[in-house]
Structures are given as C-alpha cells and as structure tokens.
Amino acid sequence: MRLRLSVFLCLAFPLLTGWGHWGPKVKIGLALDNAQDREPLIQKLREAMEENRAELLVKDAKRAPAAQEGQVQDLIRQGIQALVVIPCDASKATPLVNMAHQAGIKVISLERLIPGSDLDYLVGFNNVKAGEVQAQALVRKVPKGRYVLLGGDPADGVSKDLREG
C-alpha cells in the first residue's frame, strides 16, 4: 500500500502542479554584452534549457549599453520569467534591473556587479583567487623568467595597473 501511494504521489505531483516536462515552457532572457565572446556560455545554457524544458532568448548588444536597454525591453515584452544579464557597462545597467523588477522578473547578473541596483543574484568568481591560481600555474610551468599578467575588463573598475615585481 505504501509503495502504491508513493508511486501515485510521484506521478500525480507533476501533473497536478504543472511541474516538469508537462508544464508550460519557461522563457529565460539572456542579454549579453557581446555574444561573439560568449559562444561556449550560450551553448551550455541552451543545452541546460533544453534539458529542463525552457526556452532561451538571446540578445547581443555588441558592446552598446543603449542597445542593451532596448533589447531587455524587448525580452520583457516577449514574456520572459527570468533575465540573465552580462551588462555592457555595469555603471549604466541599473535601469535594466529596474525594468525587469517592475515586470516581476528576477534578474541574475553574470560576472559583474551592477552598482545601485537591487539584483536578485550575482554569479561571479573570486578575481583575486583566480589571479593567484593563474600565477601559481605559470610559476610551476616556467619557474624563471619575466612575466606579464594582463588585467580584466577595465569597465569593471576592478582592474589595476600591474607592475613588474
């Protein structure tokens, strides 16, 4: 009897809640700063969305903050339930978050904090630790010599001048 009840609940739950592959497709908007640099990311997200019965709508701002704002408006009109954004210029991206929130949409920023906004989520990595790991790998590979470490995106405001030590 217990087994039957468990099996019934496992089968009935997705049907009754609309959850799983029987429910409506979820639309996720992806607003990129520059899609050309992000092909592996787009491909991985598309695969994950297909596996989870979601539709990924991708917009490429080609490094133009004004274009990105219009694209986010378009994604909202298309009925997205979540917005994933890599802002062209984080200092100008607060309106993107505000527009999405006014429409009841959660916002996830990848790689860049958007100052002055009420982001729902930020997915990033520890830049300092990443630099340390890169330097350690370089020293193991080439223990002696001169090195050049190129900083990240200057638009992030976290890159610093690196001098030979």
N, C-alpha and C positions, 0 to 999 in steps of 0.2 A: 504494500500500500504506500509506504513512504517513497519507494522508487517511482511509482506512478505519479505521485504528487510532485516530486522533484522534476520529473521529465515534463509534466504538464506545465509547471511554472516556467521552466526553461524555454519551452516553445511558446507559451502564451505571452510572456513578458514582452518580447519584441513585437508581437502582433498588436498587443493592447496599447503599447506606448509609442509605436511608430519608430522604435529604435532599430538600428541595424540596417540590413540591406533592403528591408521592406518599406522603410520610411522615405520621406522626401529627401531629395539630394540637397546637400548643404552647399552654399556658394561662398567661396573664400576669395577675397580680392587680394592680389599681390601687386603693390605699387613699388616699382624698382627705380633706383637712381639711374642705372644703366644696365640693361639686360645683356648686352654683349659680354660684360664681365661676369655675369651670373648664370651662365648656361648650366653648369653642374647643379647649382642650387635649384633652378627651375625644374630640371629633370627629376631630381629627388623628390621635390614637393609634388610634382604631377603624379609620380608613382604612388606616393603615400596617399594622395587624394583619391586616386582610382581604387586603391585597396579599401578605402573607407567610405566609398560612395559619396564623394564630394567633388565639386567642380571648382577648378582653379582658374580664375580670370586674371590674366597677367597684363599689366600696363607698364610700358617703358617710357620714362620721362626724358631719356637721353641727356641727363645731367641738367635739366631745366626745371627749377623749382616751380615756376608759374605753370608749366605744362603738367607737372605732377599734381598740382592742386585741382586742375580741371579733370584729370584722369580719376582722381579719388571721388570727385563729384559724380562722374560717370559710373564708377563702380557702385556707389551708393544707390544710384538710380536703377542699376541692374539687380538690386536686391541682395547684396552680399550680407552674410551674417557675421563675418569677421574680416578685419583688414590687417594684412601683414604689410609693413612698410619698411623700406630702406630709404630714408629721406635723402634727396639730392643735397639739401642744405639743412642740417638739423636745426639751425637757428631760425629758419623760416617755416618749419614744419608744424608748429603748434596749431595753425588753422586746420590742418589735415586731421589731427586728433579731435579737435572740437567739432568739426563737421560730422565725423563718424559717431561721436558720442551723442550728438543731437539726434541722430538717426537710430540710436540704440544699439550701435555696433561696437564690439570690443576691438581694441587696437593693440597689435603686437609690433614693436619696433625691433628690427634686427640690426645688430652691430652698433647702433648709435642711439644715445640718449637724446630725447627731444626736450630741451630746456623749457621750463614754463608750461609744460603740458601735464595732463593727468593720465599718463599712459597706463594701460591695464597690465601690460607685460613688456619686459625688455629681455631679449635674448642676445647675449653677447659673450665675450670671453675676457679673461684677465690679461690685458695687454702687457703688463709688467712681467707676469709669469711666462707668457708666450715668448717675450724677448729673451728672458733668461734661458728658456729651453733651447731656443734657436742658437744663442751664443754658446751654450754648453756643447751642443751637437757640432757646431763649427770648430770649436777648440779641439774636440775629440778627433775630428776628421783631419784638420790641419793645425797641429799644435803650435807651430811657429809661423810668424809672418805678420803682415798687416791686414787689417780687416776694415770693411766698410759695411755698416748696417744702415739700410735705408728705412726711414720712418714711414708711418702710415699716411692716411689721407689727411692733408693739412686742414681740410674743412672740419674735421672732428675736433680740432682745438686741443688735442692731447699729444700731438707730435712735438718733439723738442729737437733742437739742434744737437747733433751728436758729434763729439769731438774725439780725436784720437787720444787714447789714454796711456 
